[in-house]
Amino acid sequence: MAVTAVPEAPAERRTRRADRPPKGSRQGRNQLWVWLFLTPTVVLYGVYTVYPIIASYWYSFVEWNGFDADKTWVGLANYKAVLADPLFWNSFKITVLFMVAVVPLKVLLTLLLALVLNSPKLPLRTLFRTAFFLPVVTTTAIVGVVMQFVFDPASGPVNVVLRELGLVADGINFLGDPKTALWTVVGVYIWKWFGVTLIYWLAALQTVPDEVYEAAAIDGAGPWKLLHHITLPLLKPFAVIITLLTLESTLKVFDLMLTMTNGGPFYATEVVEIYIYRWAFAATVPQLGFASAAAVVFGLFVGLVGLLQLAGIRAVRKTRSDR
Amino acid sequence: MSVADEVLSARRGAGNNRWSTARLLRRLPWWIAAAVIGIGGLLWIYPFLWMVGASLKNPLEVFTAGLSLLPEKAEWSNYSRAWSDAGFGKYLINTVIVTVTTVILVVLRCAMAGYVLARQTFFGRKVVMVVLIATLFVPTGYTIIPVVEISEQLGLLNSLTGMVLALSGGAHVASILLYLGYFRQLPRELEESAVIDGAGFFNIFARIMLPLANPVTATVTLLTFLGTWNAFFLPLVFSFSRPDLRTLSVGMLAFVGENSTDWSGMAAAASISLLPVVVLFILLQRYFVEGIAGAVKS
């Protein structure tokens, strides 16, 4: 989604504009229209995204409980407190761990499946596509709640199967045990968003022209050679984009975490967004300044991921134009 | 006719027979692959089937029935309980209102911004671009505190209007960029000839450019629809003190909190919440897939 070209007016167009005779009043009227067209974005985006980003910095320097209007300037105290809080680092670690666990698994598994699903020889492929995509369209929060029951230690379907197969004697408390909770959420997250990455890969595979395969097949290349020498190299630029999109989306695990585990047990699944939420909204006395400081630190990390993304896209564009 | 012919000719000669066995053998790996994927696929749809089944069981049966999907006797009362007692009818209406208005707002504002940024030179264009790209990806958790604060000051905190505005004002930079990329590659002559025909700025956009961008509009509509229908953080925060403004996902959480033992009621509530979007998905499947694919292709 974020892969679209970073636009810059091509030089050729700019000169063409300059060559044209000035249009006087039309030009002036156009300017009016331009800003009229931009108004909804400038206002909405300004109020709900740009201003909050700036305000977060300001809030992070004050002490403020959100109930009364007075905010006391405390300088860097909030940052000191956040950085000294082991639970903040815990949530940071869990956010990163979650990314590191989800991204390779999801990207590779979906690639494997996409390669098989892409073949017209596979029976029932449309049906499979639908099945794997189904969880994507369903509401995350509801999936989270339903999964609480699916993984219930006493009567949840997962434990029923495990017991019938004789793998466990008592039910495993998947979401209640700090050792298994995060990995259960990783599994559910991959399950839930599998379809999106699968579609990304299928779209990428569509861009490989059939003629290339046909030509190689005539030259006597077998399926493995086709895969190794044609499909995978051609997928490389997409691999960068798909990995980055997947990476980025793992930062939005908030809904699923909150509804499945609420960050627990014992903070075992508390990602940074839940940490912020807890201090800002779920605490009896909200600490908005403290939460903002955590948000700013998190924002810097996200910015880093964003920079990585831009660099990745640049690199992809380069390889594309080299070809 | 032709099928019968084939069968007959296959029976007639040994050569034909061998051919069909060979064909079967060649196809076999694919059928095995399909079977393996099918088992995986079952894992993907089973929770939904189980949930619908549980929504018709009586509360006790949910705990004892294990894996079985079919209830002994369909208990429709679970649905009436979820629909009226727990307010899921109201939550559904809220969700539809919020989603539809947000999608319209986002599509319009992103199309307009994308068009202007792609096709016009104006003072301040660079600044707008830089700001947009710098904020390409901002998680809700980062901006939520000031969003709540400013909404409260504007008197919009406990209202659907506030929820819609916050949802359509956040992120969506990618949608603007999708429109921008599409509009930029259209030939300039389109506008020039429209100007000669006497079309004004607005008409060119509304009657020529926007219809041309239908594929992008489809992608943006679907992505925004999915994002908004599933949104949780903002609706949660915007309905803290107004339970009647909850959306489906927020209502679901509250439902579990308030009725911690009513699993069959929960399953019914979840079924009510998921049914519209699943039906919509099955009807418009192709567009969903193309919409998602469109995001990565461009």
Chai-1 contact restraints between the chains, C-beta under 6 A:
chainA,res_idxA,chainB,res_idxB,connection_type,confidence,min_distance_angstrom,max_distance_angstrom,comment,restraint_id
A,M1,B,A174,contact,1.0,0.0,6.0,A-B,restraint_1
A,M1,B,A295,contact,1.0,0.0,6.0,A-B,restraint_2
A,A2,B,L136,contact,1.0,0.0,6.0,A-B,restraint_3
A,A2,B,A174,contact,1.0,0.0,6.0,A-B,restraint_4
A,T4,B,L177,contact,1.0,0.0,6.0,A-B,restraint_5
A,T4,B,L178,contact,1.0,0.0,6.0,A-B,restraint_6
A,T4,B,G181,contact,1.0,0.0,6.0,A-B,restraint_7
A,T4,B,S298,contact,1.0,0.0,6.0,A-B,restraint_8
A,A5,B,G181,contact,1.0,0.0,6.0,A-B,restraint_9
A,P7,B,L180,contact,1.0,0.0,6.0,A-B,restraint_10
A,Q31,B,F122,contact,1.0,0.0,6.0,A-B,restraint_11
A,W33,B,F201,contact,1.0,0.0,6.0,A-B,restraint_12
A,V34,B,V116,contact,1.0,0.0,6.0,A-B,restraint_13
A,V34,B,Q120,contact,1.0,0.0,6.0,A-B,restraint_14
A,V34,B,F122,contact,1.0,0.0,6.0,A-B,restraint_15
A,F37,B,M112,contact,1.0,0.0,6.0,A-B,restraint_16
A,F37,B,V116,contact,1.0,0.0,6.0,A-B,restraint_17
A,L38,B,A113,contact,1.0,0.0,6.0,A-B,restraint_18
A,L38,B,V116,contact,1.0,0.0,6.0,A-B,restraint_19
A,P40,B,R109,contact,1.0,0.0,6.0,A-B,restraint_20
A,T41,B,R109,contact,1.0,0.0,6.0,A-B,restraint_21
A,T41,B,A113,contact,1.0,0.0,6.0,A-B,restraint_22
A,L44,B,S168,contact,1.0,0.0,6.0,A-B,restraint_23
A,L44,B,G169,contact,1.0,0.0,6.0,A-B,restraint_24
A,Y45,B,G169,contact,1.0,0.0,6.0,A-B,restraint_25
A,V47,B,G169,contact,1.0,0.0,6.0,A-B,restraint_26
A,Y48,B,V147,contact,1.0,0.0,6.0,A-B,restraint_27
A,Y48,B,A166,contact,1.0,0.0,6.0,A-B,restraint_28
A,Y48,B,G169,contact,1.0,0.0,6.0,A-B,restraint_29
A,Y48,B,G170,contact,1.0,0.0,6.0,A-B,restraint_30
A,T49,B,T135,contact,1.0,0.0,6.0,A-B,restraint_31
A,T49,B,G170,contact,1.0,0.0,6.0,A-B,restraint_32
A,P52,B,T143,contact,1.0,0.0,6.0,A-B,restraint_33
A,P52,B,P146,contact,1.0,0.0,6.0,A-B,restraint_34
A,P52,B,V147,contact,1.0,0.0,6.0,A-B,restraint_35
A,A55,B,P146,contact,1.0,0.0,6.0,A-B,restraint_36
A,S56,B,P146,contact,1.0,0.0,6.0,A-B,restraint_37
A,V116,B,A33,contact,1.0,0.0,6.0,A-B,restraint_38
A,K121,B,W30,contact,1.0,0.0,6.0,A-B,restraint_39
A,L122,B,W30,contact,1.0,0.0,6.0,A-B,restraint_40
A,L122,B,A34,contact,1.0,0.0,6.0,A-B,restraint_41
A,P123,B,A34,contact,1.0,0.0,6.0,A-B,restraint_42
A,L124,B,A34,contact,1.0,0.0,6.0,A-B,restraint_43
A,F128,B,I37,contact,1.0,0.0,6.0,A-B,restraint_44
A,F128,B,G41,contact,1.0,0.0,6.0,A-B,restraint_45
A,A131,B,G41,contact,1.0,0.0,6.0,A-B,restraint_46
A,A131,B,W44,contact,1.0,0.0,6.0,A-B,restraint_47
A,A131,B,I45,contact,1.0,0.0,6.0,A-B,restraint_48
A,F132,B,W44,contact,1.0,0.0,6.0,A-B,restraint_49
A,V137,B,V277,contact,1.0,0.0,6.0,A-B,restraint_50
A,V137,B,F281,contact,1.0,0.0,6.0,A-B,restraint_51
A,T138,B,L274,contact,1.0,0.0,6.0,A-B,restraint_52
A,T139,B,N230,contact,1.0,0.0,6.0,A-B,restraint_53
A,T139,B,S249,contact,1.0,0.0,6.0,A-B,restraint_54
A,T139,B,S273,contact,1.0,0.0,6.0,A-B,restraint_55
A,T140,B,N230,contact,1.0,0.0,6.0,A-B,restraint_56
A,A141,B,F232,contact,1.0,0.0,6.0,A-B,restraint_57
A,A141,B,S249,contact,1.0,0.0,6.0,A-B,restraint_58
A,A141,B,M252,contact,1.0,0.0,6.0,A-B,restraint_59
A,A141,B,L253,contact,1.0,0.0,6.0,A-B,restraint_60
A,I142,B,M252,contact,1.0,0.0,6.0,A-B,restraint_61
A,I142,B,A270,contact,1.0,0.0,6.0,A-B,restraint_62
A,I142,B,S273,contact,1.0,0.0,6.0,A-B,restraint_63
A,V145,B,M252,contact,1.0,0.0,6.0,A-B,restraint_64
A,V145,B,V256,contact,1.0,0.0,6.0,A-B,restraint_65
A,V146,B,M51,contact,1.0,0.0,6.0,A-B,restraint_66
A,V146,B,A270,contact,1.0,0.0,6.0,A-B,restraint_67
A,F149,B,W263,contact,1.0,0.0,6.0,A-B,restraint_68
A,V150,B,P47,contact,1.0,0.0,6.0,A-B,restraint_69
A,S155,B,F63,contact,1.0,0.0,6.0,A-B,restraint_70
A,P157,B,L67,contact,1.0,0.0,6.0,A-B,restraint_71
A,V160,B,G66,contact,1.0,0.0,6.0,A-B,restraint_72
A,V160,B,L67,contact,1.0,0.0,6.0,A-B,restraint_73
A,V196,B,I292,contact,1.0,0.0,6.0,A-B,restraint_74
A,I199,B,V289,contact,1.0,0.0,6.0,A-B,restraint_75
A,I199,B,I292,contact,1.0,0.0,6.0,A-B,restraint_76
A,I199,B,A293,contact,1.0,0.0,6.0,A-B,restraint_77
A,Y200,B,V296,contact,1.0,0.0,6.0,A-B,restraint_78
A,A203,B,A293,contact,1.0,0.0,6.0,A-B,restraint_79
A,A203,B,V296,contact,1.0,0.0,6.0,A-B,restraint_80
A,A203,B,K297,contact,1.0,0.0,6.0,A-B,restraint_81
A,E248,B,F137,contact,1.0,0.0,6.0,A-B,restraint_82
A,L251,B,P139,contact,1.0,0.0,6.0,A-B,restraint_83
A,F254,B,F233,contact,1.0,0.0,6.0,A-B,restraint_84
A,D255,B,F232,contact,1.0,0.0,6.0,A-B,restraint_85
A,T259,B,L253,contact,1.0,0.0,6.0,A-B,restraint_86
A,E273,B,G141,contact,1.0,0.0,6.0,A-B,restraint_87
A,I276,B,G141,contact,1.0,0.0,6.0,A-B,restraint_88
A,A280,B,I145,contact,1.0,0.0,6.0,A-B,restraint_89
A,L288,B,I145,contact,1.0,0.0,6.0,A-B,restraint_90
A,S292,B,I145,contact,1.0,0.0,6.0,A-B,restraint_91
A,A295,B,Y142,contact,1.0,0.0,6.0,A-B,restraint_92
A,G299,B,Y142,contact,1.0,0.0,6.0,A-B,restraint_93
A,G306,B,F137,contact,1.0,0.0,6.0,A-B,restraint_94
